[in-house]
Amino acid sequence: MCRPIEQLSQEFKSVRIRVKGDGKLYQLRMRTQTMGYDITYKINFATSENSMQTLNFNLSDFQASFRARVMSDAVVLKAEIISPVGFLITTKQAGDFSLSSSAIEFY
């Protein structure tokens, strides 16, 4: 699920999320429009079952992909080009899942 966000300042270099999960692996995903294409930037994170966690990520650590293919030559993610932000459960994890987010902050 992705949510649109207001345009961010170019000063932001990191993102902090506050999540409560189920012990499964997830991705924080951010989309951009680059050269006429929707590029997804993603970073994996593990959750602890029924435990609230605060996780910090540098935007420069996000991995770019296009149509599920890693783009090793993509530009580094910049805050001012991010449009929607969302979460995705990583592949090959069968069964129910539960992830709630109480904050997504850029700094």
Beta strands, then each sheet from edge to edge (+ up, - down):
strand 1: 2-4
strand 2: 14-20
strand 3: 25-34
strand 4: 37-46
strand 5: 52-58
strand 6: 63-66
strand 7: 69-70
strand 8: 82-89
strand 9: 100-106
sheet 1: 1+ 8- 3+ 4- 6+ 7-
sheet 2: 5+ 2- 9+
end
